């Protein structure tokens, strides 16, 4: 089996990532797997815009390897449950399996694959629900303090639009004259018609 190895540390300390890589290489050798490429990032896992992380997904899309081996799930991603689940699903959609070295239950080729994904999906759903609840609570607090939410209202009188229209100006020209978009002119003009 052809595998890719992903290693990550949050700092520039080369020794830390080397510890992961030694264990991953030894494990791959014991399994008889061929390491096609090692992807190593030395930055935070809180975002997915890591150079080697993106390169790994590009290669997964090209099926340059059959399985991605990483030391632990938090080495792959620290973006949150939902985003991490999406990364695992993205690998699966590319036809690439995944395996965590330290978390034996996290193995897309193992017997617990569906159970683990199911549990992660439920956790991700709960995370979305909590985020939605926090957002609604924040909006309610802002409204209780008298804050206006949403886009600011246009401060244009309909009579101004009607007057400029009567002078023969196009909707685009009216928008430029009043400092609003042509779409806003169209919407406001249709409201008065």
Beta strands, then each sheet from edge to edge (+ up, - down):
strand 1: 2-9
strand 2: 34-42
strand 3: 67-70
strand 4: 97-100
sheet 1: 2+ 1+ 3+ 4+
end
